């Protein structure tokens, strides 16, 4: 009976080669990383002898590999009720959400570094707008005062007080509380020559406007304002004059505009320099049409004035061909060859007087 049982088991049992028996005996010692990939037909349920700790460790290894390797592993695993299956599902959820790995990288800073500012449209800033004027010696003004000081020189405090006295007088003379004197140079003793230019809140004053305003303000009032800050002032030999000497009357030219736009201030340096460029364009056009010459003439604005109650604006200037000044009569005759419409086209405003020689006047005499 015992032999029959044994024989029966041999006949009905499945015979494995010795190599396969050896491999099967070692199956319990394989980890998930050592097993070959199984197809669906080759999958067998996991035995209880497998260590769940080992499977968890293998999960960590799979997570650190590429997504392609993780996908291959998860597709080969059967969906069963074992604890390993739950772990496999958790792995699949993690690998299919690559955004979770990107959140581990440090975020890019979005704030601006210190010391930088960004201006947006329609924002208000405390910074003053650009004055749009090229400050050169052409717009400087000089005032000469007699000051008796020790060592025949002004110290830094006295220079500062002198600037404050000039600023007070200029704000009253120009009727502009924001007007300030910007002192460029101070030299001489006892007659001290002060070179400066004048700025406002959003403009730079040309020298002609400053000189005319101080002459109208008066020598005594100017001296009184300066003495409030520099009591050592004893005389005022020259109230105000352009820093650069004005050319001879025979070289000066005048053009009168009927009006200017509300956005243009004839008292500003910006307006003077803008009209210099426009007049240069007019003379270039006149040379090309009348003389068939294409050389560039330069224009230096000497003064801009507007009478009270009148919209007309007078421009007094000088024309140069290179470094040689043109005679006022020759320059006016050249510009007179153009029509008023053509001149107004280049100047942006209709002319009341296209061009004529400047006549001497009492206001042009230095005081």
PAZA-68479 format. One line per 4 residues: number of its first residue (from 1); their letters; for each residue z, y, x of C-alpha. Coordinates in steps of 0.001 Angstrom, whole numbers, m for minus. Layout:
N
NUM = a = Z Y X | ...
END
This chain:
367
1 = xxxx = 0 0 0 | 771 2309 2818 | m2504 1547 4584 | m4482 2060 1390
5 = xxxx = m3008 5492 971 | m3820 6437 4436 | m7327 5088 4183 | m7922 6903 983
9 = xxxx = m6887 10178 2492 | m9250 9607 5350 | m12164 8917 3040 | m11588 11831 720
13 = xxxx = m10362 14373 3298 | m12515 16861 5179 | m13004 16154 8838 | m12896 19068 11287
17 = xxxx = m13978 18922 14891 | m11300 19308 17473 | m12520 22732 18422 | m12127 23878 14853
21 = xxxx = m8674 22385 14643 | m7656 24331 17685 | m9054 27532 16219 | m7317 26964 12912
25 = xxxx = m4030 26404 14644 | m4367 29773 16321 | m5273 31621 13157 | m1677 32474 12350
29 = xxxx = m1368 34322 15657 | m4423 36608 15127 | m3927 40227 14164 | m6229 42229 11940
33 = xxxx = m7922 43756 14949 | m8726 40319 16508 | m10289 38773 13417 | m14031 38959 12993
37 = xxxx = m15444 40731 9996 | m15588 38408 6978 | m18187 38336 4332 | m17339 38032 673
41 = xxxx = m17810 34284 642 | m15578 33818 3677 | m12575 35783 2458 | m9403 33739 2071
45 = xxxx = m6117 34943 675 | m3619 36143 3172 | m768 33792 3981 | 2812 34881 3619
49 = xxxx = 3294 34343 7331 | 1326 37535 8197 | 3531 40271 9451 | 3350 43412 7308
53 = xxxx = 4591 45454 10238 | 1573 44357 12221 | m731 45343 9358 | 901 48774 9175
57 = xxxx = 370 49233 12890 | m3276 48245 12480 | m3557 50877 9724 | m2510 53546 12150
61 = xxxx = m5119 52401 14622 | m7841 52485 11987 | m6890 56011 10936 | m7381 57323 14456
65 = xxxx = m10857 55792 14705 | m14001 57274 13203 | m14641 57255 9479 | m17485 54772 9865
69 = xxxx = m15175 52141 11358 | m12622 52653 8642 | m15254 52230 5950 | m16361 48882 7389
73 = xxxx = m12813 47621 7432 | m12015 48636 3892 | m15137 47084 2424 | m14303 43693 3893
77 = xxxx = m10813 43609 2519 | m10399 41856 m819 | m8715 43629 m3656 | m5727 41379 m4318
81 = xxxx = m2190 41803 m5397 | m795 41494 m1883 | 1089 44427 m251 | m1673 44685 2317
85 = xxxx = m4119 45627 m440 | m1962 48593 m1418 | m1921 49728 2169 | m5693 49378 2367
89 = xxxx = m6160 51596 m691 | m4013 54248 884 | m6158 54112 3984 | m9334 54538 1950
93 = xxxx = m7944 57606 207 | m7031 59196 3515 | m10369 58586 5202 | m12456 59826 2284
97 = xxxx = m10697 63200 2398 | m11628 64666 5805 | m10192 67997 4768 | m6712 66580 5301
101 = xxxx = m7477 66223 9010 | m8828 69775 9279 | m5619 71195 7918 | m3874 70027 11063
105 = xxxx = m5851 72441 13261 | m4311 75900 13848 | m5647 78487 11385 | m7924 81240 12639
109 = xxxx = m6126 84615 12584 | m7548 86940 9959 | m5657 90095 10835 | m7061 92914 12950
113 = xxxx = m5546 93451 16414 | m3208 96337 16808 | m4703 99662 17618 | m7899 99192 15607
117 = xxxx = m8712 100741 12285 | m11403 99924 9773 | m12903 102593 7566 | m14193 101606 4160
121 = xxxx = m16349 103678 1842 | m14520 106168 m343 | m11329 105986 1729 | m9446 109095 2728
125 = xxxx = m8363 109550 6337 | m6296 112234 8024 | m8757 112504 10905 | m10740 115742 10866
129 = xxxx = m14490 115328 10352 | m16743 115951 13351 | m17621 119613 13849 | m21219 118767 14832
133 = xxxx = m21550 121466 17456 | m22328 121320 21143 | m19613 123440 22746 | m21023 125198 25798
137 = xxxx = m20558 128554 27485 | m23067 129983 25014 | m20370 130085 22331 | m17544 131273 24590
141 = xxxx = m15940 134671 24060 | m14173 136755 26666 | m11332 139207 26160 | m9909 141305 28999
145 = xxxx = m6231 142324 28924 | m4112 144241 31414 | m959 142226 32142 | 1591 143035 34851
149 = xxxx = 3377 139872 35912 | 5224 138718 38981 | 3204 136989 41694 | 69 138311 39972
153 = xxxx = m514 135142 37985 | 388 133749 34578 | 2502 130636 34400 | 1871 127821 31911
157 = xxxx = 4264 129265 29317 | 2637 132693 29473 | m810 131120 29099 | 389 129222 26048
161 = xxxx = 1856 132383 24546 | m1406 134209 25226 | m3299 131544 23284 | m825 131862 20406
165 = xxxx = m1306 135644 20290 | m5096 135314 20222 | m4872 132644 17526 | m2800 134895 15279
169 = xxxx = m5280 137752 15665 | m8300 135489 15092 | m6879 133911 11942 | m6462 137377 10469
173 = xxxx = m9772 138761 11727 | m11769 135766 10473 | m9664 135428 7312 | m9180 131771 8207
177 = xxxx = m5654 130408 8552 | m6992 127356 10412 | m8754 129383 13132 | m7478 128635 16628
181 = xxxx = m8341 129898 20087 | m9223 127168 22571 | m8691 128774 25989 | m11190 127575 28604
185 = xxxx = m10271 129721 31605 | m7906 132527 32646 | m8310 134471 35872 | m7782 137888 37438
189 = xxxx = m4871 140289 37870 | m3775 142728 36610 | m6878 142747 34392 | m6840 139194 33083
193 = xxxx = m10100 137752 31751 | m9621 135078 29099 | m12540 132789 28236 | m12220 130847 24995
197 = xxxx = m14005 129515 21932 | m12739 129446 18359 | m12501 126486 16009 | m11563 126156 12361
201 = xxxx = m10574 123202 10227 | m14071 121687 10199 | m16259 124131 12130 | m16800 125911 15427
205 = xxxx = m17428 129640 15339 | m20354 131024 17366 | m19556 133825 19754 | m21446 136416 17701
209 = xxxx = m19249 135807 14655 | m16030 136002 16703 | m17074 139181 18503 | m18071 140921 15286
213 = xxxx = m14835 139866 13551 | m12597 141131 16378 | m14466 144429 16578 | m13943 144905 12857
217 = xxxx = m10296 143894 13217 | m9703 146657 15767 | m8391 146977 19294 | m4912 148149 18312
221 = xxxx = m4272 145332 15857 | m5492 142740 18355 | m3235 144149 21063 | m274 144225 18677
225 = xxxx = m700 140529 17794 | m936 139504 21438 | 2091 141604 22459 | 4255 139684 19979
229 = xxxx = 3910 136672 22277 | 3109 138353 25628 | 5053 141652 25776 | 3747 142401 29289
233 = xxxx = 313 143359 27933 | m209 147069 28517 | m3913 147610 27780 | m7015 145987 26321
237 = xxxx = m10072 147028 28379 | m12458 144742 26447 | m11722 143564 22932 | m14360 140834 22777
241 = xxxx = m17800 140082 24179 | m20015 137010 24539 | m19268 135057 27683 | m22959 134984 28534
245 = xxxx = m24541 138400 28926 | m26963 139181 26125 | m30607 139619 27152 | m32368 142939 26951
249 = xxxx = m33272 144250 23521 | m36972 143981 24360 | m36598 140201 24565 | m34749 139797 21274
253 = xxxx = m36393 138689 18047 | m35204 138771 14440 | m36058 136568 11466 | m34529 137162 8034
257 = xxxx = m34080 134364 5495 | m34005 135154 1784 | m31037 132820 1264 | m29421 129649 2556
261 = xxxx = m28093 126644 701 | m24473 126347 m437 | m23875 123530 2045 | m24807 125696 5054
265 = xxxx = m22290 128175 6426 | m24063 130915 8415 | m20837 131582 10296 | m20697 128085 11786
269 = xxxx = m21966 126992 15167 | m23638 124034 13482 | m25855 126352 11443 | m26850 128359 14530
273 = xxxx = m27828 125298 16531 | m29664 123815 13543 | m31746 126975 13144 | m32507 126943 16881
277 = xxxx = m34159 123538 16501 | m36100 124596 13398 | m37365 127769 15061 | m38535 125716 18036
281 = xxxx = m40577 123596 15628 | m42125 126733 14119 | m43170 128072 17525 | m44613 124698 18533
285 = xxxx = m46723 124729 15375 | m47832 128316 16035 | m48899 127497 19599 | m50870 124469 18458
289 = xxxx = m52697 126336 15666 | m53231 129746 17279 | m53447 129060 21022 | m54285 125340 20991
293 = xxxx = m51381 124841 23405 | m48800 122101 23073 | m46033 123250 25407 | m42485 123280 24089
297 = xxxx = m40768 126644 23685 | m36979 126889 23575 | m34950 129184 21334 | m31509 130619 22069
301 = xxxx = m29647 131951 19043 | m27887 135209 19821 | m26347 136097 16466 | m26294 135132 12804
305 = xxxx = m25149 137673 10232 | m25012 138066 6483 | m24302 141315 4701 | m21564 141365 2105
309 = xxxx = m22959 140827 m1368 | m26416 139864 m96 | m27825 136324 100 | m30133 137272 2998
313 = xxxx = m29244 135917 6448 | m30446 137563 9679 | m31212 135459 12763 | m31410 137180 16155
317 = xxxx = m32683 135016 19000 | m34671 134850 22227 | m37647 132602 23063 | m38259 131039 26480
321 = xxxx = m41205 129239 27976 | m39364 127037 30425 | m37097 129453 32282 | m39208 132570 31649
325 = xxxx = m38273 134598 28550 | m41034 135760 26225 | m41411 139392 25305 | m40186 140087 21800
329 = xxxx = m43476 141643 20749 | m45552 138705 22008 | m43263 136177 20358 | m43270 138007 17020
333 = xxxx = m47080 138300 17067 | m47389 134565 17706 | m45136 133657 14801 | m46814 136254 12585
337 = xxxx = m50038 134237 12703 | m48468 131675 10358 | m48079 132137 6634 | m44688 132625 5013
341 = xxxx = m45073 129262 3305 | m45653 127531 6642 | m42651 129237 8260 | m40464 128434 5263
345 = xxxx = m41591 124806 5433 | m40207 124441 8964 | m37102 126572 8400 | m36283 124917 5039
349 = xxxx = m35715 128403 3573 | m38226 131098 2578 | m38381 133998 5045 | m37924 137590 3965
353 = xxxx = m39062 138729 7431 | m41021 136202 9499 | m40423 137791 12914 | m39972 141275 14369
357 = xxxx = m38515 142860 17467 | m34802 143517 17407 | m33957 147192 17228 | m30901 148592 19063
361 = xxxx = m27864 149211 16890 | m24356 150449 17360 | m22941 147014 16658 | m24754 145587 19683
365 = xxx = m23032 147956 22083 | m20069 146422 23976 | m16685 147994 23462
END
